[in-house]
Amino acid sequence: MKKYLFYLFILVSNASIAQVSKSSELFKSIMKQDSLLFNVGFNTCDISQFERLLSDKFEFFHDVDSISYKPQFLQNIKNGLCKTPDTYQSRRALVEESTEVYPLYKNKVLYGAIQHGVHKFYEKIAGKAERFASTAKFTHVWLLENGTWKLARGLSFDHQQKDIPFQSASTFDNIPDIEKWLQENKVPTLGIGVINGGKIQDIKVYGELKKGISAPYNTIFNVASLTKPVTAMVTLKLVSQGKWNLDEPIYKYWTDPDVAKDLNSKILTTRHLLSHQSGFKNWRFINPDNKLHFDFTPGTKYHYSGEGFEYLRKALEHKFHKSLEQLAQELIFTPLQMTQTQLVWTNKIDISRYAIGYNKEGEAYPIEKYTTASAADNLLTTIEDYSKFMVSIMKGEGLSKAVFEDMIKNQVVTKKGKHFGLGLEIYELDNGEYAISHGGADKGCQTIMFILPKTQQGLVIFTNVDDGYKVYEKILFHYLGEKGRKIFDIETK
């Protein structure tokens, strides 16, 4: 065993330059397998997961229990940790920030991967609260067998009955029975992204995509109006580059035929559109004639409008002769390595990872595969990708200082303690602090995000059910503490 560990250590050490990015497809694939193996298999004593995921040639090296092979390993699990699930339970939590993945190639063809990291174990005895048990390092060798990932080697070593200087895989782990809590609230899938110190600290996805299918780490969500901040950032980056003007009348690039004869179309600007002061209803179909109308003079008051963002999209596309999807890819998605994000549905979307929307009664909505980009709705993304985007906003990446200050400036008051800036809502907190926010709501979709630039914190919540907002309060208080309570107080006044 020592010889095997030595050679594996040399392999990992020498391959350090080949460690893959956490945004890469390989990393996400291995994380998905890890989640199936432990979150679905080990933590619930679902032996069938081990049977499916372990290679027939599986070998397990343990620094306390010696060597075992697949049949013996499965028997040990059944007769050991999973023998009395009603009286004793063990739970494994991956320290995600410790995870490293290295590709294995033969003749430039990927045939496997090495996963290395740290995990924690917790135990729960009937009638008692869950308690920390130990930490350990692990190395897994995953191989592609007929195109399917299988775990061929597992090493578990350096077991210690003390905590380690890493954060838990999820700071939400200390809320007991979260899966039960989601079931009680009828939330099929919940995604949470946490930002601390200006970096992504936590990515966690709970629940199921469908009965018996756990939602993976890289679940794809339709995030509804969380699309609008993307459109806003595309626009503000163009403004920062001197290629677009916030206060130039937008008719120079586009006028909707429905309002071409209305003089208000001559004074409408990007500032009005981004701050929801366009004068339009949310959607034109709300009007009896299904046509676009100005309900008030642009810039005189607030009214939330998806039509305003669509108006902006058409103007941008006419000036730059590029689709919004192309502009977003060039200015945001590609630079931030948001490889799982797009504005339209294409064959790149892995439907097996898509969080189908549900109504309050638990009935699934039909999947709508939009092939035309909207500036206001239907962005497809993952918790990790959108968290990257939030960090970028927090740091003002690609924005001039003047544009960033304009973005968070009070353009129009929406309620006491809250106003719209440019494309984003701003909550006014205590001691000069503020939170940047936006939400999204559609059939089978409730999403929200918060960014606190001064404390470098952030939180994003995705759900795939009509009333997913029911879980916001608890999560907001848990992660953002008093600042979360202040936000909630402003929202519920």
MIGURO-53517 format. One record per residue (C-alpha): residue in three letters; x, z, y. Coordinates in pm, whole numbers, plus 50000, padded with zeros to 5 digits. Example, Ala and Ser with C-alpha at 12.3 -4.5 7.8 and 13.67 -1.06 7.14 Angstrom:
BEGIN
ALA512305078049550 SER513675071449894 
//
This chain:
BEGIN
MET500005000050000 LYS502825008550243 LYS504374974350181 TYR501034957350244 LEU500504976950568 PHE504034968550680 TYR503544931150641 LEU500154932450807 PHE501614952251096 ILE504334925951140 LEU501724898351131 VAL499564914451400 SER502564923651615 ASN504054888851606 ALA500694872751671 SER499944892451987 ILE500104861552204 ALA497394846351984 GLN494904874352041 VAL491624857452135 SER489594864852446 LYS486554887252417 SER484544858152556 SER485674834252280 GLU483384821952006 LEU485714836351740 PHE485624871151892 LYS481834870051917 SER481544857851557 ILE483694886351427 MET481784911551640 LYS478564898651491 GLN479914903451137 ASP481164938151231 SER477704947251360 LEU476024934751043 LEU478504953550825 PHE478244987051002 ASN475184988851230 VAL472944972550972 GLY474824981450651 PHE476815013550677 ASN474685031950933 THR471435025650745 CYS472845026050389 ASP471714990250336 ILE473964982050042 SER472704946150036 GLN474604939450359 PHE477884949250191 GLU477044927949889 ARG476504897650113 LEU479404902850351 LEU482164913350112 SER484214886649940 ASP484254888449562 LYS488014893549605 PHE487504922849844 GLU490164950149844 PHE489864982850035 PHE492865004250128 HIS492125039850242 ASP494775065350339 VAL492875093150163 ASP490885076549883 SER493485050949771 ILE492615015249667 SER489235001849554 TYR487794967549482 LYS484324953649549 PRO482434967849245 GLN484075002049277 PHE483715002149656 LEU479974994949637 GLN479555021749372 ASN481405046949589 ILE479125039549882 LYS475975043049669 ASN477055075149499 GLY478845089949798 LEU477735085250156 CYS474395070050063 LYS473475092249769 THR471315116649969 PRO470225098750293 ASP467395123650347 THR469785153050377 TYR473055137450496 GLN473785107150710 SER477025092150837 ARG477245068851133 ARG480105046951248 ALA480565037551616 LEU483035010351703 VAL485285016552004 GLU484714981552135 GLU487434982852399 SER489974988752123 THR488964957851928 GLU491474929651892 VAL490894897151706 TYR493644873251594 PRO492924838751445 LEU494474827451117 TYR495294790351085 LYS496574767550812 ASN497624732750921 LYS495874739651254 VAL492584746451077 LEU490984780751123 TYR490564798150789 GLY490204834650890 ALA490764862251141 ILE492284896851164 GLN490214923451337 HIS492004955051445 GLY490644985351627 VAL489475021251630 HIS486185035751518 LYS484515069751525 PHE482385086151260 TYR479525110451311 GLU477595130451054 LYS474125145051051 ILE472925171650809 ALA469175177150768 GLY467855201451026 LYS470985199851243 ALA472085178651536 GLU474485149751480 ARG478135159451526 PHE481455141751560 ALA483385139251231 SER486555118751273 THR488315088751417 ALA490345062651233 LYS492155030151289 PHE491114999951088 THR492254964651011 HIS489914938850860 VAL490854904750727 TRP487904880850751 LEU488044847550568 LEU485854816750593 GLU484574810450241 ASN482584778050226 GLY481924781350598 THR480704817350579 TRP482584847850708 LYS483484872350430 LEU485474904550450 ALA488424900450213 ARG490594930550303 GLY489804963550465 LEU492304990050572 SER491205023950704 PHE493975047550810 ASP495165074351053 HIS492025095251002 GLN491915124151244 GLN489345151351291 LYS489645149751666 ASP488355127351936 ILE490515100052086 PRO491145089652447 PHE488715060652430 GLN485125059152546 SER482545056952269 ALA481445022152175 SER478375029052383 THR477795056652631 PHE474165053952523 ASP475075065952174 ASN474435102252262 ILE470745095252315 PRO469355102551968 ASP467085079251774 ILE467245050352021 GLU465915026251761 LYS462935049151707 TRP462485051752084 LEU462385013652110 GLN459815012051832 GLU457645037752007 ASN457785016852325 LYS457294984552127 VAL460474968952261 PRO461824944551998 THR465254938552155 LEU467134957652425 GLY470424946952578 ILE472494969452805 GLY475644961253000 VAL477564988553182 ILE480244983453447 ASN482585011553552 GLY485665009453770 GLY484914972953840 LYS485244963953470 ILE482844959053184 GLN482804991952995 ASP479934987152755 ILE477974959052593 LYS475274970352355 VAL472294952752197 TYR469674972452004 GLY466654963351795 GLU465724932451597 LEU465274895551668 LYS462664894651396 LYS461644917451112 GLY464764927850921 ILE467154907551141 SER469234929751368 ALA469944916551716 PRO473654907651739 TYR476114917152010 ASN475844881952157 THR472064878652153 ILE470844851052387 PHE468094861052633 ASN465944841652874 VAL466404863253186 ALA463684848253408 SER464354854453779 LEU467864867453719 THR468474830053753 LYS468054833054131 PRO471304852654189 VAL473174824254015 THR471634798754252 ALA472404821754544 MET476074825454443 VAL476464787854396 THR475144783254749 LEU477194811254908 LYS480394798554746 LEU479714764254896 VAL479124781255233 SER482424799855197 GLN484154766755126 GLY482714751655443 LYS480624726655245 TRP477184741155328 ASN475624758255630 LEU473204787355604 ASP471484779555934 GLU471414741655931 PRO467854727655897 ILE467484718155535 TYR465404686955603 LYS468704668655659 TYR469134668555281 TRP465644672955139 THR462014674955244 ASP459264680754992 PRO456624653255028 ASP453874679755037 VAL455164694255366 ALA456794663555523 LYS454204662555804 ASP454404699855876 LEU456714708056168 ASN457804739755986 SER459824717455753 LYS462084709256049 ILE463064745756110 LEU463414757055747 THR466994768155663 THR468954780655363 ARG468924815655514 HIS465104815055510 LEU465054803155149 LEU467584828255013 SER465924857655189 HIS462374847655086 GLN461234840255439 SER460364803755371 GLY456624806955426 PHE455854794555072 LYS453824811754805 ASN455694820754487 TRP454554788354319 ARG452574759054456 PHE450094759754168 ILE448694791754321 ASN447234770054598 PRO443814754854517 ASP445184719354554 ASN448384726854358 LYS450434715154656 LEU453134732054861 HIS452084746655198 PHE453614768455468 ASP451594800455497 PHE453634812255796 THR456484801156019 PRO459834803555834 GLY461864834055932 THR458934854956060 LYS458184876055753 TYR458834881755383 HIS457104866055086 TYR458854862654750 SER459014826054650 GLY460384807654351 GLU459384775454528 GLY461884783854802 PHE464734783954550 GLU463544751454395 TYR463474736254744 LEU467094747254788 ARG468064732754449 LYS466774698454543 ALA468614699154874 LEU471894708954704 GLU471504682354438 HIS470754655454697 LYS473784663954908 PHE476344668354631 HIS474914642754385 LYS475254668354108 SER472694688253912 LEU472434725753967 GLU473704729653609 GLN476864710253701 LEU477394730154021 ALA476884763153838 GLN479294752853563 GLU481974743053816 LEU481614772954049 ILE480534801353818 PHE480174796253443 THR483514779453370 PRO485714800753602 LEU484164832853465 GLN484264820553102 MET480494824753071 THR480514802952761 GLN477104814852640 THR475264807052964 GLN473324776353072 LEU470304766753283 VAL468794742153036 TRP468154742552663 THR470524720452467 ASN471714718152108 LYS474524742252206 ILE471994770652193 ASP472234789951866 ILE468544796351808 SER469374822051538 ARG470684844451819 TYR467794838552060 ALA465574867852155 ILE462054854052122 GLY459614868652377 TYR456724891252272 ASN453524903752433 LYS452414940352443 GLU450684936952108 GLY453874925451938 GLU452824888951909 ALA455544862951966 TYR455224836652236 PRO456124800652150 ILE459714791652242 GLU459784769152548 LYS462874747352553 TYR463304737552918 THR465424706352964 THR465314705753346 ALA467204732553536 SER465264756253758 ALA466924774354046 ALA464484803254008 ASP463854808453638 ASN464794804753271 LEU468564810853272 LEU469814815452915 THR472634840752884 THR474034871052704 ILE474594906752822 GLU478354901152830 ASP478184868653025 TYR475824882453287 SER477944913853319 LYS480944891553399 PHE478844875253669 MET477924909553812 VAL481574919953831 SER482284887754020 ILE479514895254272 MET480714931154307 LYS484204919154399 GLY482944891154623 GLU484924865554424 GLY484794831254588 LEU483074844854898 SER484594848755241 LYS484374883355396 ALA481824870755650 VAL479614855355382 PHE479744886655164 GLU478704908055462 ASP475894883455537 MET474794885355172 ILE474204923055187 LYS472944923455548 ASN469324932755616 GLN467704898355647 VAL464164911455598 VAL462694945355502 THR460694945555177 LYS459814982755174 LYS461205015455305 GLY464785019055185 LYS465034983455059 HIS465614948955205 PHE466454913755098 GLY469884900555180 LEU470814865255075 GLY469484860054724 LEU469674897054634 GLU467774928854714 ILE469634958054865 TYR468744994754806 GLU469935018455079 LEU471355049354907 ASP472795081455050 ASN476095085155238 GLY476295048655333 GLU476215036454973 TYR474025007754862 ALA472954990054544 ILE472624952454501 SER469794943454267 HIS467474917054127 GLY464874916553854 GLY463204891253632 ALA459754889753474 ASP458074862653268 LYS455994861252953 GLY458014880252695 CYS460794888652939 GLN461624918653160 THR465154920953301 ILE466934938753584 MET470434944253721 PHE472094968153967 ILE475524966454129 LEU477094994854332 PRO480094978854507 LYS481445010654668 THR481655030154341 GLN482374998754133 GLN479475005953898 GLY476914982553751 LEU474064981453503 VAL472124952753349 ILE469094956653122 PHE467484928352922 THR464284931752719 ASN462144905552546 VAL458634919552586 ASP455984918352860 ASP456234955452943 GLY459934960752879 TYR460144977553221 LYS458885009453049 VAL462435017052933 TYR464115011453270 GLU463685046553407 LYS465385064953123 ILE468295040453109 LEU468695040353488 PHE468935078253502 HIS471275079853204 TYR473845055453341 LEU473595058853718 GLY472575095353748 GLU471505105954099 LYS472025070854232 GLY469645058653963 ARG467105084854069 LYS467405073954431 ILE466765037854333 PHE463755048554126 ASP462385069754413 ILE462625040354656 GLU460895017654406 THR458015041654330 LYS457235053454686 
//
